[in-house]
């Protein structure tokens, strides 16, 4: 019941969305499309004026998943 344990870390030119826990990890291990869908969801929700890029990824050996959010 931990959820994503997410936080937003602000810097001068961007915000980094950090997910310290992944409740869909087991499913994502079998279907990496879930992670792509999450990235796409963030991009669509935040709009065309914003760039969302994955900086860290648990499935690629990262400690957590993290997304950089900045103005285009």
C-alpha positions in Angstrom: 0.0 0.0 0.0 3.0 2.3 -0.5 1.8 3.8 -3.9 4.4 5.6 -5.9 5.9 7.6 -3.0 6.5 10.4 -5.5 8.0 13.8 -4.9 8.7 16.8 -7.1 12.2 18.3 -6.9 12.5 21.9 -8.2 15.6 23.4 -9.7 16.1 26.6 -11.7 15.0 25.4 -15.1 13.0 22.2 -14.5 11.1 20.0 -12.1 12.1 16.4 -11.5 9.3 14.0 -10.7 10.8 11.2 -8.7 8.9 7.9 -8.0 10.6 6.2 -5.1 8.4 3.1 -5.4 6.6 1.4 -8.3 3.4 -0.4 -7.5 3.2 -1.8 -11.0 6.8 -3.1 -11.0 5.9 -6.8 -11.4 3.6 -6.1 -14.3 6.1 -3.7 -15.9 8.8 -6.5 -15.7 6.6 -8.5 -18.1 5.2 -5.6 -20.2 7.6 -2.6 -20.6 4.8 -0.9 -22.5 3.4 0.2 -19.2 6.4 2.4 -18.6 6.1 3.9 -22.0 2.4 4.6 -21.4 3.3 6.3 -18.1 5.8 8.6 -19.9 3.2 9.3 -22.6 0.6 10.1 -20.0 2.8 12.6 -18.3 3.6 14.3 -21.6 0.0 14.5 -22.7 -1.2 15.7 -19.3 1.4 18.5 -19.1 0.9 19.7 -22.7 2.8 20.5 -25.8 4.7 23.4 -24.2 6.5 21.0 -21.8 9.1 18.4 -22.4 9.1 15.3 -20.2 12.1 13.0 -20.3 12.9 9.9 -18.3 16.2 10.3 -16.4 16.2 7.2 -14.3 14.3 3.9 -14.8 14.0 0.9 -12.5 13.8 -1.5 -15.3 17.1 -0.3 -16.6 18.8 -0.8 -13.3 18.0 2.5 -11.7 17.2 2.9 -8.0 13.9 4.6 -8.9 12.1 6.2 -11.8 12.6 9.9 -12.4 11.3 12.3 -15.0 12.6 15.7 -15.9 9.9 18.3 -16.7 11.0 21.5 -18.5 9.6 24.2 -20.8 10.3 23.5 -24.5 
